Amino acid sequence: MMLLYARKDAQSLELKASILSFLRKNKMGHEEISGLSELKRKKQDENAMLLVIGDDNTLLEAFRNLDDNSLPVLGFASGKS
């Protein structure tokens, strides 16, 4: 299960839309995260991976919300930091 979170700027949201389109087309499990506080309740899935789209601060904020969970995180930089 791919969990997706994007910063709320045009470039990040555009990249998120492209990734969602790819995941849907290839019938890959995914879920959009509207707020990082949702991670505390979503992180129970052992097969989950978090994709964070934004800047360094967005990625650091995601790590802070993960607490001590070992959920894999992949960060994509979008635009200028």
N, C-alpha and C positions, 0 to 999 in steps of 0.2 A: 504494500500500500504506500503510495507516494502522497505525502502531505505537502501542500504548497502554500507558501506565504509570500506575499510581495508588498514592498513599500508602496504607498499610495501616490506614486507619481506616474506620469504618462509612459515613460520608458519601461519602468518596472512592470506596469500593468499590461503593456503591449507584449513584452516578453512572456509574461505569465499566460496570456491568451494564446500565444503560439505554442507554448508547452502543453497547455490543456488540450488544444486541438490535436496535437500529436498523440497524447495519451488516449484521448477518446477514439481517434482513428485506429489506433493499435489495440484497443480494448484492454488497456492497462488500468489497474485499480488506482484510484486517486481520490483525494478529498481536498477541497480548498479550506484554508484556515483564514478566517476573517480577522482574528485577533490572536496574538501570541499567548494570551492567557488560556486559550483553548488547548494548548499543548499539554497542560497538566492532566487534562482528562483524556486526551487522545493517545498519550504515549504508552498505554498498556499493550498495544499491538506489537508483538515481537518482530513482525516482518515490516514494520513501518520505517520510512526514511523521510526526513524533512528536507525540502528544497526551499531555500530562502533566496529571494530575488530582491536586490536593493544595494545598499552601500554597506560599509564596514559597521556602522552603527546598527543597522537592521540585523546583521548577522550576530553581533554581540548581544543585542536584545534577545534574540532567539536563544542563544546559549544561556543567558540569565534565566529565562523562563523554563529551561529544561531541567533545572536543578541538578540532581546527580544521576539523571537518566543517561543511559548509553545509546540513545537513539542516534543513528548516523545522520550527519548534517552535510548537505552540499550547498555551497553558497555561489550565487551568480551575481557578479557586479553589473549594475546597469547604470550607464551614464556616469556623470562626474560625482565624486564623493565630496 
